[in-house]
């Protein structure tokens, strides 16, 4: 919501589904409502003055900018288009005496619009690796600057005239940014940034590009979790992004206390993914790291792991385990756009790399279709792909529906059918029938940011889909109807990964902690 003045009256402008409303704050009654042909997000609503007329601007989920005359309640001009995907941030300002709007999108770009004549003064400002979530303006070194922040954890300064980036990005301590406010104090341009993360609020000197106050010591977030049964006990094993230590390690699923599960003391840092399985009745863990290596670990601290197994170029984003042709295998997915299989007994590569994704592969699982094992993978190209592990060939055409990266994949059975669940940058969870490759029902919507974790499991005697995202919520869904089950559970930080420990308990990695949640009716 925003406040402004219309006909000398203070008003409140609010965005609602299919409607823009203007309220008279003195009389506490609506002035008028504008019906919209699309939904706009209240977080991308801003007000300005164009040639003396008060206007409201808002971005929609199709990448367009709408501008309305607040006096008459009518559109001021045609749609302003350019973003590829939803508009996720919007502010208005005056530059060189002209009213402008700054928009940021899920496509990672920042765009500048002249509201007086609907021109785009230049091309998109490109630099963020992911969604742009916050925008502001400031005067730095005597000239106007655009300040932007995003889910990549960076703050970037731009010259609005040339479109060039000013200096190197500021790296925040908290990760994904959600807000930026700029002020001038004693002639110095400052920026407050707000984020999900241990540091939370940070203060920056934009002239020196340095933090005004040191950020709190950062604890690396837990990025990977898996569950296993070792010596009859249920354990959770997880790792953070640190290259110096494993961080989380093995914990008792019931108490959360550290335990001697896998050979924890030998784990290297930089692990991005972990999965567990069994070989001849013995528990093993498979890890993928930032250096592109896969390793297979047992529970005997005196026995070295199998690996590092080389093959990927760039980081390994995801690993999974399953059985193919009577052999226990691990699947790995990496930055190089390939999916690879490894024999859990001897660590040898199994078959040829599976290629087809047009960018990094960020999710992988093994499931069943047509009575045989299939590998399901999701990637930055927004597709879910099924592979025949026996031949390394595509099992069928790519499954398309997500807009943006697929962050997570899970497989399981719903209503007697083998299905895959996928979670993506577009904030949706989708189900796919592995038998025919068709979408199963409607997308599950509710998250307000990328969905980064998904699992299929059982709770209360029924199959459920669990999802977690950048918005810090854990949500349960009925896969038969696509409807949410109960209210979401709100955690303090974004959720990176999920793992079931039992039929009615799930563990979520949120920030630097792993939180066990009991699922009740």
Secondary structure as the mmCIF struct_conf table of DSSP 4:
data_model
#
loop_
_struct_conf.conf_type_id
_struct_conf.id
_struct_conf.beg_label_comp_id
_struct_conf.beg_label_asym_id
_struct_conf.beg_label_seq_id
_struct_conf.end_label_comp_id
_struct_conf.end_label_asym_id
_struct_conf.end_label_seq_id
STRN STRN1 UNK A 2 UNK A 6
TURN_TY1_P TURN_TY1_P1 UNK A 7 UNK A 8
STRN STRN2 UNK A 9 UNK A 16
TURN_TY1_P TURN_TY1_P2 UNK A 17 UNK A 18
STRN STRN3 UNK A 19 UNK A 24
TURN_TY1_P TURN_TY1_P3 UNK A 25 UNK A 28
STRN STRN4 UNK A 29 UNK A 35
BEND BEND1 UNK A 37 UNK A 38
STRN STRN5 UNK A 40 UNK A 50
TURN_TY1_P TURN_TY1_P4 UNK A 51 UNK A 52
STRN STRN6 UNK A 53 UNK A 60
TURN_TY1_P TURN_TY1_P5 UNK A 61 UNK A 62
BEND BEND2 UNK A 63 UNK A 63
STRN STRN7 UNK A 64 UNK A 69
TURN_TY1_P TURN_TY1_P6 UNK A 70 UNK A 73
STRN STRN8 UNK A 74 UNK A 75
BEND BEND3 UNK A 77 UNK A 78
STRN STRN9 UNK A 80 UNK A 81
BEND BEND4 UNK A 84 UNK A 85
STRN STRN10 UNK A 87 UNK A 95
TURN_TY1_P TURN_TY1_P7 UNK A 96 UNK A 97
STRN STRN11 UNK A 98 UNK A 105
TURN_TY1_P TURN_TY1_P8 UNK A 106 UNK A 107
BEND BEND5 UNK A 108 UNK A 108
STRN STRN12 UNK A 109 UNK A 114
TURN_TY1_P TURN_TY1_P9 UNK A 115 UNK A 118
STRN STRN13 UNK A 119 UNK A 119
BEND BEND6 UNK A 122 UNK A 122
STRN STRN14 UNK A 125 UNK A 126
BEND BEND7 UNK A 129 UNK A 130
STRN STRN15 UNK A 132 UNK A 140
TURN_TY1_P TURN_TY1_P10 UNK A 141 UNK A 142
STRN STRN16 UNK A 143 UNK A 150
TURN_TY1_P TURN_TY1_P11 UNK A 151 UNK A 152
BEND BEND8 UNK A 153 UNK A 153
STRN STRN17 UNK A 154 UNK A 158
TURN_TY1_P TURN_TY1_P12 UNK A 160 UNK A 162
STRN STRN18 UNK A 165 UNK A 165
BEND BEND9 UNK A 167 UNK A 168
HELX_LH_PP_P HELX_LH_PP_P1 UNK A 169 UNK A 169
STRN STRN19 UNK A 170 UNK A 171
BEND BEND10 UNK A 173 UNK A 176
STRN STRN20 UNK A 177 UNK A 185
TURN_TY1_P TURN_TY1_P13 UNK A 186 UNK A 187
STRN STRN21 UNK A 188 UNK A 195
BEND BEND11 UNK A 196 UNK A 199
STRN STRN22 UNK A 201 UNK A 205
TURN_TY1_P TURN_TY1_P14 UNK A 206 UNK A 209
STRN STRN23 UNK A 210 UNK A 211
BEND BEND12 UNK A 212 UNK A 213
HELX_LH_PP_P HELX_LH_PP_P2 UNK A 214 UNK A 221
STRN STRN24 UNK A 222 UNK A 230
TURN_TY1_P TURN_TY1_P15 UNK A 231 UNK A 232
STRN STRN25 UNK A 233 UNK A 240
BEND BEND13 UNK A 241 UNK A 241
BEND BEND14 UNK A 243 UNK A 244
TURN_TY1_P TURN_TY1_P16 UNK A 247 UNK A 248
STRN STRN26 UNK A 249 UNK A 252
TURN_TY1_P TURN_TY1_P17 UNK A 253 UNK A 255
STRN STRN27 UNK A 258 UNK A 258
BEND BEND15 UNK A 262 UNK A 262
HELX_RH_3T_P HELX_RH_3T_P1 UNK A 264 UNK A 266
BEND BEND16 UNK A 269 UNK A 269
STRN STRN28 UNK A 271 UNK A 279
TURN_TY1_P TURN_TY1_P18 UNK A 280 UNK A 281
STRN STRN29 UNK A 282 UNK A 289
TURN_TY1_P TURN_TY1_P19 UNK A 290 UNK A 291
BEND BEND17 UNK A 292 UNK A 292
STRN STRN30 UNK A 294 UNK A 297
BEND BEND18 UNK A 299 UNK A 299
TURN_TY1_P TURN_TY1_P20 UNK A 301 UNK A 302
BEND BEND19 UNK A 303 UNK A 303
HELX_LH_PP_P HELX_LH_PP_P3 UNK A 304 UNK A 305
STRN STRN31 UNK A 306 UNK A 309
HELX_LH_PP_P HELX_LH_PP_P4 UNK A 310 UNK A 310
BEND BEND20 UNK A 313 UNK A 314
STRN STRN32 UNK A 316 UNK A 324
TURN_TY1_P TURN_TY1_P21 UNK A 325 UNK A 326
STRN STRN33 UNK A 327 UNK A 334
TURN_TY1_P TURN_TY1_P22 UNK A 335 UNK A 336
BEND BEND21 UNK A 337 UNK A 337
STRN STRN34 UNK A 338 UNK A 343
TURN_TY1_P TURN_TY1_P23 UNK A 344 UNK A 346
STRN STRN35 UNK A 349 UNK A 355
BEND BEND22 UNK A 358 UNK A 359
STRN STRN36 UNK A 361 UNK A 369
TURN_TY1_P TURN_TY1_P24 UNK A 370 UNK A 371
STRN STRN37 UNK A 372 UNK A 379
TURN_TY1_P TURN_TY1_P25 UNK A 380 UNK A 381
BEND BEND23 UNK A 382 UNK A 382
STRN STRN38 UNK A 383 UNK A 388
TURN_TY1_P TURN_TY1_P26 UNK A 389 UNK A 392
STRN STRN39 UNK A 393 UNK A 394
BEND BEND24 UNK A 395 UNK A 397
HELX_LH_PP_P HELX_LH_PP_P5 UNK A 398 UNK A 398
STRN STRN40 UNK A 399 UNK A 400
BEND BEND25 UNK A 403 UNK A 404
STRN STRN41 UNK A 406 UNK A 414
TURN_TY1_P TURN_TY1_P27 UNK A 415 UNK A 416
STRN STRN42 UNK A 417 UNK A 424
TURN_TY1_P TURN_TY1_P28 UNK A 425 UNK A 426
BEND BEND26 UNK A 427 UNK A 427
STRN STRN43 UNK A 428 UNK A 433
TURN_TY1_P TURN_TY1_P29 UNK A 434 UNK A 436
STRN STRN44 UNK A 439 UNK A 445
BEND BEND27 UNK A 448 UNK A 449
STRN STRN45 UNK A 451 UNK A 459
TURN_TY1_P TURN_TY1_P30 UNK A 460 UNK A 461
STRN STRN46 UNK A 462 UNK A 469
TURN_TY1_P TURN_TY1_P31 UNK A 470 UNK A 471
BEND BEND28 UNK A 472 UNK A 472
STRN STRN47 UNK A 473 UNK A 477
TURN_TY1_P TURN_TY1_P32 UNK A 479 UNK A 481
STRN STRN48 UNK A 484 UNK A 484
BEND BEND29 UNK A 486 UNK A 486
HELX_LH_PP_P HELX_LH_PP_P6 UNK A 487 UNK A 488
STRN STRN49 UNK A 489 UNK A 490
BEND BEND30 UNK A 492 UNK A 493
STRN STRN50 UNK A 495 UNK A 502
TURN_TY1_P TURN_TY1_P33 UNK A 503 UNK A 504
STRN STRN51 UNK A 505 UNK A 510
TURN_TY1_P TURN_TY1_P34 UNK A 511 UNK A 512
STRN STRN52 UNK A 513 UNK A 518
#
